[in-house]
Each structure stands twice: as structure tokens, then as C-alpha cells.
Amino acid sequence: MIDRKHHKIVFSFFMSLLMSCIMSLVISIFNVGLVSNIIFIWLKAWAFAFTVAFSTILLVSPLVHKLVSLVLKEDNNHA
């Protein structure tokens, strides 16, 4: 198992893996339809999309965390 101190990287990996999988499939089908080689087209697109998505999530996640903190109000009812 991976140590919990790597939570952000592991989370980013799985989030980018799943999102790039879904989005590349949807966009591939949208662009070319359900053609006979859609699996090959999709897997090629997914490999590229995952590379971009993982790198992007690692780079922008600190900014996203700050933006989330700005839009959420503090919980004053700490137990």
C-alpha cells in the first residue's frame, strides 16, 4: 500500500485516470461516431488525455484548493 502522505498525488492519478477515460470516450464517439475501430481511436485519445490531465491536475490543484476555500464559508460549529 502507498503511504497516506502521498494522498494528493494518488488522488490526482485516479481522478485524472477516470475523468480522461470518460471524457476521451465521449469526445471520440462524438467526433467519429461508433465506427469499427472506435476502441483503438479511444485508447489512443485516452493515453494522450491522461498525460495532459494528470499533469494539469498536479499543477492547478493548489489554485483550486484556494478557490474552494474562498467560496466556502467557515463552519463555526466545530464539535
C-alpha positions, 0 to 999 in steps of 0.5 A: 500500500502507498503511504497516506502522505502521498494522498494528493498525488494518488488522488490526482492519478485516479481522478485524472485516470477516470475523468480522461477515460470518460471524457476521451470516450465521449469526445471520440464517439462524438467526433467519429461516431461508433465506427469499427475501430472506435476502441483503438481511436479511444485508447489512443485519445485516452493515453494522450488525455491522461498525460495532459490531465494528470499533469494539469491536475498536479499543477492547478490543484493548489489554485483550486484548493484556494478557490474552494476555500474562498467560496466556502464559508467557515463552519463555526460549529466545530464539535 
